[in-house]
């Protein structure tokens, strides 16, 4: 949605145009309208003269600076400013031609502080592409999961508060509960046949 705040003189005309649309263009504040993008491009330009569009003054098409024609040079005042920090086609194509996994070029020594220590070289890891290597990795993962499950405690010990009241054991399974109500609820849900 594009937020349009028409001038006070054109607000009534803008509202007439807004309610004539299907579906109607809604207001988002006492003086702002939420215009869908597809309608904004087709709306009458006189309604936008002097309006604020998304918080910025609307610039009519005829007031926009024209692009210099091919072969002519623009004056220094109308030349577009260089945008710093904006991706350019040349910069993007340079990234495409880089090989993934190659080390970055070294930084100059002036980029490091006086107490900087070089890091050890990273180990190169190759992807496991052979079926035997993939099978060995899967087997190791399954063994690790089984060991973790076998060594895991069956009861959460994070709550260190002392148990209140005697434990209430379920007659159908080995679970115990701190309250009779908890045991009875468990029995109704898990062991309805009992």
C-alpha positions as CSV (number, residue, x, y, z in Angstrom):
1,X,0.0,0.0,0.0
2,X,1.2,3.5,-0.8
3,X,0.2,6.1,1.8
4,X,-1.0,9.3,0.1
5,X,-1.8,12.5,1.9
6,X,-3.5,14.9,-0.6
7,X,-3.4,18.7,-0.1
8,X,-6.3,20.1,1.9
9,X,-7.8,21.7,-1.3
10,X,-7.8,18.4,-3.2
11,X,-8.8,16.1,-0.3
12,X,-12.5,16.1,-1.3
13,X,-11.7,15.3,-4.9
14,X,-9.3,12.6,-3.8
15,X,-12.0,11.1,-1.6
16,X,-14.5,11.1,-4.5
17,X,-12.0,9.2,-6.6
18,X,-11.1,6.8,-3.8
19,X,-14.7,5.7,-3.1
20,X,-15.4,5.3,-6.9
21,X,-12.8,2.5,-7.0
22,X,-13.7,-1.1,-6.7
23,X,-12.8,-2.0,-3.9
24,X,-12.9,1.4,-2.3
25,X,-9.6,3.0,-1.3
26,X,-9.5,3.2,2.5
27,X,-8.2,5.9,4.8
28,X,-5.5,5.1,7.2
29,X,-5.7,8.4,9.2
30,X,-7.9,11.5,9.0
31,X,-5.9,12.9,6.1
32,X,-4.1,9.8,4.6
33,X,-5.3,7.2,2.1
34,X,-3.9,3.7,1.5
35,X,-3.7,3.4,-2.2
36,X,-2.8,0.0,-3.7
37,X,0.2,0.1,-5.9
38,X,-1.7,-1.1,-9.0
39,X,-4.2,1.8,-8.6
40,X,-1.5,4.4,-7.8
41,X,0.0,4.0,-11.3
42,X,-3.4,4.7,-13.0
43,X,-4.7,7.4,-10.8
44,X,-5.2,11.0,-12.2
45,X,-2.1,13.0,-11.7
46,X,-3.9,16.3,-10.8
47,X,-5.0,14.6,-7.6
48,X,-1.4,14.0,-6.6
49,X,-0.1,17.6,-7.2
50,X,1.2,18.9,-3.8
51,X,0.5,15.6,-2.1
52,X,2.8,13.7,0.2
53,X,3.4,10.1,-1.1
54,X,4.9,7.8,1.6
55,X,6.0,10.9,3.5
56,X,7.7,12.6,0.4
57,X,6.5,15.4,-1.8
58,X,5.1,14.1,-5.0
59,X,7.1,15.2,-8.1
60,X,5.0,15.5,-11.3
61,X,6.3,13.7,-14.4
62,X,6.8,16.9,-16.3
63,X,8.9,18.3,-13.5
64,X,11.3,15.4,-13.3
65,X,14.7,16.0,-14.8
66,X,15.1,14.5,-18.3
67,X,17.8,11.9,-19.0
68,X,20.5,13.3,-21.3
69,X,20.3,12.0,-24.8
70,X,22.8,9.7,-26.3
71,X,26.0,11.6,-27.4
72,X,25.3,14.7,-25.3
73,X,26.8,15.5,-21.9
74,X,24.9,16.7,-19.0
75,X,26.1,19.7,-16.9
76,X,27.7,19.0,-13.6
77,X,24.5,20.1,-11.8
78,X,22.3,17.6,-13.4
79,X,24.8,14.7,-13.5
80,X,23.6,11.9,-11.2
81,X,25.6,11.6,-8.1
82,X,27.7,8.4,-7.5
83,X,25.9,6.1,-5.1
84,X,28.3,4.7,-2.6
85,X,27.5,1.3,-1.1
86,X,25.1,0.4,-4.0
87,X,25.6,-2.7,-6.0
88,X,26.7,-2.1,-9.6
89,X,26.5,-4.5,-12.5
90,X,30.3,-4.6,-12.7
91,X,30.6,-5.5,-9.0
92,X,28.0,-8.2,-9.2
93,X,29.7,-9.9,-12.3
94,X,33.0,-9.9,-10.4
95,X,31.4,-12.0,-7.7
96,X,29.9,-14.4,-10.2
97,X,33.4,-15.2,-11.6
98,X,34.9,-16.0,-8.2
99,X,35.4,-19.6,-7.4
100,X,33.6,-20.8,-4.2
101,X,35.9,-22.1,-1.5
102,X,38.9,-20.1,-2.6
103,X,40.6,-18.0,0.1
104,X,40.1,-14.3,0.2
105,X,43.0,-12.1,-0.9
106,X,45.2,-11.1,2.0
107,X,44.7,-7.8,3.8
108,X,47.5,-5.2,4.0
109,X,49.5,-5.3,7.3
110,X,48.1,-1.8,8.1
111,X,44.6,-3.4,8.6
112,X,45.8,-5.3,11.6
113,X,46.5,-4.0,15.1
114,X,50.0,-4.1,16.7
115,X,49.0,-7.0,18.9
116,X,47.3,-9.1,16.2
117,X,48.2,-12.8,16.0
118,X,47.6,-14.8,12.8
119,X,45.1,-17.5,12.9
120,X,46.0,-21.1,11.9
121,X,45.1,-22.1,8.4
122,X,41.6,-23.7,8.1
123,X,41.3,-27.3,7.3
124,X,39.8,-28.1,3.9
125,X,36.8,-30.3,4.1
126,X,35.7,-32.3,1.2
127,X,32.1,-33.3,0.7
128,X,31.3,-37.0,1.1
129,X,30.2,-38.0,-2.4
130,X,30.9,-41.7,-2.4
131,X,28.1,-44.0,-1.2
132,X,30.5,-45.7,1.3
133,X,31.4,-42.3,2.9
134,X,27.7,-41.3,3.1
135,X,26.7,-44.7,4.6
136,X,29.5,-44.5,7.2
137,X,28.4,-41.0,8.2
138,X,24.8,-42.1,8.5
139,X,25.8,-45.1,10.6
140,X,27.9,-42.8,12.9
141,X,24.9,-40.4,13.3
142,X,22.5,-43.3,14.2
143,X,25.0,-44.6,16.8
144,X,25.4,-41.2,18.3
145,X,21.6,-40.7,18.6
146,X,21.2,-44.2,20.2
147,X,24.0,-43.4,22.7
148,X,22.5,-40.1,23.6
149,X,19.0,-41.6,24.1
150,X,20.5,-44.4,26.3
151,X,22.4,-41.9,28.4
152,X,19.6,-39.4,28.8
153,X,17.8,-39.1,32.0
154,X,14.2,-40.1,31.8
155,X,13.1,-37.4,34.3
156,X,13.7,-33.7,34.0
157,X,15.9,-32.6,36.9
158,X,16.0,-28.9,36.1
159,X,13.3,-28.2,38.8
160,X,15.2,-28.5,42.1
161,X,12.1,-27.8,44.3
162,X,11.4,-30.6,46.7
163,X,8.5,-32.9,45.9
164,X,5.4,-32.1,47.8
165,X,3.3,-35.0,49.2
166,X,3.8,-38.7,48.7
167,X,4.3,-40.0,45.2
168,X,1.2,-41.4,43.6
169,X,2.0,-44.4,41.3
170,X,0.0,-45.3,38.3
171,X,-1.3,-48.9,38.7
172,X,-1.0,-49.6,34.9
173,X,2.5,-48.2,34.2
174,X,5.7,-47.3,36.2
175,X,5.0,-43.5,36.2
176,X,4.6,-41.7,39.5
177,X,2.9,-38.4,40.2
178,X,3.2,-35.8,42.9
179,X,-0.6,-35.4,43.2
180,X,-3.5,-37.7,43.2
181,X,-5.3,-35.4,40.7
182,X,-2.3,-35.7,38.3
183,X,-2.4,-39.5,38.5
184,X,-6.1,-39.7,38.0
185,X,-5.9,-37.4,34.9
186,X,-3.1,-39.5,33.5
187,X,-5.1,-42.7,34.1
188,X,-8.2,-41.2,32.3
189,X,-6.2,-40.1,29.2
190,X,-3.6,-42.8,28.9
191,X,-5.3,-45.9,30.3
192,X,-9.0,-45.4,29.7
193,X,-9.6,-49.2,29.9
194,X,-8.5,-49.3,33.6
